[in-house]
Amino acid sequence: MRPRRHETPSSRWDRGGLGWRRGTTTELHNLLQTANVPAPYVLTSHSFGGLYARMFAALYSEEVVGMVLVDSSHPDQWAYAPADFRSRAQPSAPTGLDGRPLVVVSASDHGDQGLPPLTVAQFERDWLRLQAELATLSNNSQHLVVEGSRHGTLQTTFAGVTSDAIRRVLDAARTHRPLAARADIPKER
C-alpha cells in the first residue's frame, strides 16, 4: 500500500536528552501550537516515547483521538529486568484511552538489547505480557506481535506494519468505528 502523504499531515519530533525529563509533554504541546499544527492528533511513539505519548494523551485528552505504541516502554518494565538493569526507575504513566483507537506493535526478539543471554527468554515472556497489558488501555485496541522483528527494526525493516497500524488508527478515528483487522499483518495477538 502506498503512503497517503497528502491526505494527512504529519510531524516528527525527537525529544532532547535521555531518560525521563519533566516538562517534555508540555514542550511538545507548545511546539505543536507554535508550528500551527492543529489537533486532533494521533500519537505514534517508539520505546521510551510511549510513556510521553501516554502522558500527552492524559494532559491533552481532548486533542488526542488515537495512538500507536511501537515496542513501547511500560511503566512497570524495570520490575522484570535483570538486577543489573534496574539502575533507573521509570515514571508511572496515566492509564486509559477510553474507546479511542490504539494499536500496540511489539517486536518478537529483544536479544540485541544487551541482556544477559540466560535472561532473554524470560524477558521476552515478560515483555509480551506488558505489551499485551498496554493494549488494554483502550477497549478499541489491537496488539500486533511482529515475528522476526527486533526493537529497532519496527520502523525500518518492518516499517510497513507500523505504517499500516497508523493508517488503521487514523481511519478508525475519522470514521468513529472500531479498528479494522488486517489479514496481512504478521501474527496478531
PLY file of the C-alpha trace (Angstrom):
ply
format ascii 1.0
element vertex 189
property float x
property float y
property float z
element edge 188
property int vertex1
property int vertex2
end_header
0.00 0.00 0.00
1.31 3.41 -0.91
1.58 6.07 1.80
-1.15 8.71 1.76
1.22 11.56 2.39
-1.03 14.31 1.10
-4.16 13.21 2.94
-2.88 13.51 6.49
-0.31 16.00 7.71
2.31 14.51 9.99
5.03 15.82 12.24
8.07 14.09 13.65
9.72 15.10 16.89
12.75 13.74 18.71
12.88 14.79 22.33
16.20 16.04 23.65
18.26 14.04 26.11
17.91 10.56 27.50
15.58 9.13 30.10
12.67 10.88 31.72
12.58 14.68 31.58
9.95 16.78 33.28
8.06 19.12 31.01
8.61 17.10 27.83
4.92 16.66 27.07
4.26 20.36 27.67
7.23 21.17 25.42
5.78 19.03 22.64
2.35 20.62 23.03
3.89 24.10 22.88
5.86 23.16 19.75
2.70 21.90 18.03
0.88 25.11 18.93
3.78 27.32 17.79
4.05 25.43 14.49
0.28 25.79 13.97
-0.27 22.04 13.89
-3.90 21.80 14.96
-5.49 18.97 16.89
-6.78 16.31 16.72
-3.66 14.16 16.99
-2.88 10.51 16.50
0.25 9.92 18.55
2.80 7.34 17.43
5.73 6.60 19.66
8.55 4.12 19.97
10.22 2.73 23.06
10.51 5.25 25.90
8.43 7.69 23.86
5.37 5.59 24.68
5.42 6.95 28.22
5.47 10.50 26.87
2.65 9.75 24.43
0.52 8.39 27.25
1.28 11.43 29.41
0.44 13.74 26.49
-2.88 11.93 26.00
-3.65 12.34 29.70
-2.80 16.05 29.79
-4.43 16.92 26.46
-7.05 14.19 26.18
-9.46 16.32 24.17
-6.78 16.69 21.48
-5.76 13.03 21.11
-8.01 10.77 19.02
-5.80 7.69 18.77
-2.41 6.16 19.45
0.12 3.68 18.10
2.66 2.35 20.59
5.66 0.74 18.89
7.52 -1.65 21.22
6.71 0.91 23.86
8.13 1.15 27.33
5.77 0.10 30.09
5.89 1.84 33.47
6.42 -1.49 35.23
9.06 -2.95 32.91
12.05 -2.37 35.19
10.49 -4.58 37.85
11.03 -7.50 35.46
14.53 -6.58 34.29
17.66 -8.37 35.48
19.06 -6.77 38.65
21.93 -5.02 36.87
19.43 -3.31 34.52
17.30 -1.84 37.34
19.57 1.12 37.94
16.99 3.68 36.92
13.30 3.75 37.71
10.74 4.78 35.16
7.92 7.15 35.89
4.39 5.93 36.09
2.17 6.77 33.16
-1.51 7.53 33.32
-3.93 4.89 32.17
-6.96 4.88 29.95
-7.69 5.91 26.41
-11.37 5.11 26.74
-12.60 3.94 23.35
-10.03 5.79 21.27
-8.26 3.51 18.78
-4.96 2.05 19.95
-2.58 -0.34 18.21
0.35 -1.79 20.14
3.07 -3.09 17.80
5.60 -5.36 19.52
8.89 -6.83 18.42
9.34 -10.56 18.91
13.10 -10.60 19.52
14.96 -8.45 22.05
18.16 -10.47 22.08
20.02 -7.43 20.75
19.25 -5.28 23.81
22.32 -6.25 25.80
20.52 -8.55 28.21
22.44 -11.41 29.79
21.85 -14.42 27.47
20.27 -16.55 30.19
17.60 -13.90 30.85
16.41 -13.26 27.28
13.68 -15.94 27.18
12.13 -14.75 30.45
12.45 -11.14 29.33
10.55 -11.96 26.11
7.70 -13.55 28.07
7.51 -10.62 30.49
7.80 -8.06 27.68
4.96 -9.57 25.67
2.79 -9.69 28.79
3.48 -5.99 29.44
2.84 -5.15 25.78
-0.49 -7.01 25.93
-1.31 -5.02 29.06
-0.72 -1.78 27.13
-3.36 -2.89 24.65
-5.90 -2.93 27.50
-5.64 0.86 27.77
-8.50 1.06 25.26
-11.46 -1.15 24.52
-10.81 -0.37 20.84
-7.32 -1.83 20.53
-5.17 -4.43 18.85
-1.86 -5.96 19.82
0.40 -7.00 16.95
3.50 -9.09 17.57
5.73 -8.88 14.51
7.60 -12.18 14.27
11.29 -11.83 13.41
11.41 -8.15 14.35
13.71 -6.50 16.84
13.23 -3.37 18.92
14.86 -1.15 16.30
13.52 -2.80 13.14
9.83 -1.96 13.56
10.48 1.42 11.96
12.95 0.17 9.32
12.67 -3.41 8.09
9.07 -3.72 9.31
8.04 -0.10 8.70
5.07 -1.24 6.62
3.47 -2.87 9.66
3.89 0.31 11.70
2.62 2.50 8.85
-0.41 0.27 8.39
-1.17 0.49 12.12
-1.07 4.29 11.88
-3.39 4.25 8.85
-5.86 1.98 10.64
-5.89 4.18 13.75
-6.41 7.26 11.56
-9.27 5.56 9.71
-10.92 4.44 12.96
-10.57 7.93 14.45
-12.02 9.57 11.33
-14.95 7.20 10.97
-15.62 6.69 14.69
-15.68 2.94 14.04
-13.73 0.11 15.65
-10.26 -0.65 14.37
-10.30 -2.74 11.22
-8.49 -6.07 11.41
-5.95 -6.73 8.69
-5.23 -10.19 7.34
-1.80 -9.15 6.03
-0.40 -8.25 9.47
2.08 -10.76 10.85
0.85 -12.73 13.88
-1.80 -10.72 15.68
-2.36 -11.36 19.40
0 1
1 2
2 3
3 4
4 5
5 6
6 7
7 8
8 9
9 10
10 11
11 12
12 13
13 14
14 15
15 16
16 17
17 18
18 19
19 20
20 21
21 22
22 23
23 24
24 25
25 26
26 27
27 28
28 29
29 30
30 31
31 32
32 33
33 34
34 35
35 36
36 37
37 38
38 39
39 40
40 41
41 42
42 43
43 44
44 45
45 46
46 47
47 48
48 49
49 50
50 51
51 52
52 53
53 54
54 55
55 56
56 57
57 58
58 59
59 60
60 61
61 62
62 63
63 64
64 65
65 66
66 67
67 68
68 69
69 70
70 71
71 72
72 73
73 74
74 75
75 76
76 77
77 78
78 79
79 80
80 81
81 82
82 83
83 84
84 85
85 86
86 87
87 88
88 89
89 90
90 91
91 92
92 93
93 94
94 95
95 96
96 97
97 98
98 99
99 100
100 101
101 102
102 103
103 104
104 105
105 106
106 107
107 108
108 109
109 110
110 111
111 112
112 113
113 114
114 115
115 116
116 117
117 118
118 119
119 120
120 121
121 122
122 123
123 124
124 125
125 126
126 127
127 128
128 129
129 130
130 131
131 132
132 133
133 134
134 135
135 136
136 137
137 138
138 139
139 140
140 141
141 142
142 143
143 144
144 145
145 146
146 147
147 148
148 149
149 150
150 151
151 152
152 153
153 154
154 155
155 156
156 157
157 158
158 159
159 160
160 161
161 162
162 163
163 164
164 165
165 166
166 167
167 168
168 169
169 170
170 171
171 172
172 173
173 174
174 175
175 176
176 177
177 178
178 179
179 180
180 181
181 182
182 183
183 184
184 185
185 186
186 187
187 188
